[in-house]
């Protein structure tokens, strides 16, 4: 199996595994998740209380020390997620379920309602906590942090992401209160 153009940031015992749609061309080129300057993932994580400071894309492996990880639904980098085929999204959904079952994060957070609806054949799904678990993990669909997603502003992203950490666990190394 060929190596992923953008390797997962994943390990055992994660509180939250974030699943982006697919890497941007810039992220794949730089080898780090959410590397586009307009992407709001890193500031949203910090504002949500999930990291003690705003991390930079080149520090994406540091997420593991905070109980967080990142993967993508589809490995193929594109300029925009709209370039992905329905088949790629469906294949990505099956691969994501296997990855989650193998690594057992407590929570899976899929970044984008449209991707969730298409990849998992849930045309009427709404954002938020999902009824079903994927690969055994509590599953949420939260706003995509891309600068192209004008529907969600940074405070909205931070609020949504702040709901993801399991209540029974406190943030690692943040010194902050447990986000519920």
N, C-alpha and C positions, 0 to 999 in steps of 0.2 A: 504494500500500500504506500503510495507516495506521501511524502511529508506535507503537512498542512502549510499553506503559504503564510499563515499567521497562527503559531502554536497556541493551544489552549493554556490558560493560566488556571490550573486545577490541581487539587490535592485532596487528601483525606480530611474528613471532619469539617467541611465548609459549612458555614451558616447559610450563605447565599451564593448561588451560582448565577451570574448574569449571562443571558444569552442574547447576543446581538443578532441582527439579521444576517449580515455577511460583512467581511472586511472592506473598507474603502481602499481604493488604489494606494492612497498615501499610507494607510495603516500597514498594508502588506509590504510596501516598499521600505518603510521604517522598521518593520518587525515588532510593532507595538499596537495594542488595542486603542481604539478611539483617538487616533493621532491627528485627525483633522483639527485645525485651530478653532473652528466654529462648533465643535462637538462639546456638549455640556455634561458629559458623563462624569468627568473628574470633579468639577465644581459641585455637581449635584450630590455625589457621594459624600463629599465633605460637609456640605450644608445639611445633609440628612443625618449627620453624626456617625456615619459608618467608617470614616477614616479621621485620624486626628488632625490632619492638615490636607490641603489640596495636593494630591499627587499629580505627577506629570505622566504622560503616556509612557515614557521610557522607564518609569518606575512600576509598570503594571505587575511585575512579579511580586512586588511588595504587598499586593492585595492579599496574598496568602497569609501573611502574618496578622491580618485583620479578619480572618475567617471568610474571605471573599474570593471568588474566582470569576473567570470570564471565558466564554466560548462563543461560537457562532453557529447559527442554524445551517448556513451554507458556507463552505470554505472558499468558494470562488470570489475573488475580489472584483468589484465593479465600481463604476462612477456613482451609480444609484441602485438601490435595492429593487427598483422597478424593472431592472434588466434581468432579474432572475426568472426562470421558468417555473410553472406550477410543479413540474416533475422534480426540479432541483429542491424546491421547498418541501415537497412530500418526502423525498429521500432524506433531506436534512432532519425532518421531524422524527423519522425512524431512528436515525443515527443519534439524535439528541436523547431520545428515550433510552437507548442502550448506554450512552455515556452517563446519564443521570443514575441509572440503575447500578452501574459499575462503581461510581464514585460516591453515591449516596449523600449529596448535599441535603441539608434540612429543608431549604427553600430553593426553588427554581424561579427566576424572574426573567420572563421573555420580554424583550424590549421592543414592543410595537404590536398593537392590536391587529393591524392589517396582516402582518406576517403570521400571527397566531391563527387568524381566521383562515388564511389560505393554506398554510402548511398542515394544519391539524383538522381541516375540513369542518370548521366551526363558524359558518357564515354569520351567525347571530350573536356570537360571543361579545361580551362587553369587558372593558378593562377592569382590573381588580383581581381579587381572589377567585380562582376557578374552582368549580365543583370537583373536578377530577384531579388526581395526582398524576404526575408524569414521572415514570421510573421510580415511583415511591415517594417523590418529594412533593411537599406542599407547593402548589403552582400558582404564580401570580402573573398577570400580564400588566405591564406598566408602560408609561410613555417612552417612546424612543428618544434618546438624547440628541439625535442629529440636529444640526442647525437647520436642516431642511424641514423639520417638524415644527411648524409654526403654531400648532394647536396647543402645545405645552410649553410654558415658560419655565425658567429655572426654578422659581419657588414651587411650581407644580411638580416638577421632577423630584425635587428634594422631599416634598411631602410624600409622594408615592414611594420613593425608595426608602424613606424612613420607616415605612410600615413593614418592611421585609424581614428584618432581623427577628428571629424567634424571640418571643417574650421571655422565655426561660433563660436566655443567654444574654450576658451583657457584652457591650462592644469590647473587643480586645485592644488593649494598649491605647485606648482613646481617652481614658480618664473622664469620659462624659457619661451622662445618664443613659440608661437603657432606652432605646428607641422602640416604641410600640407600634 
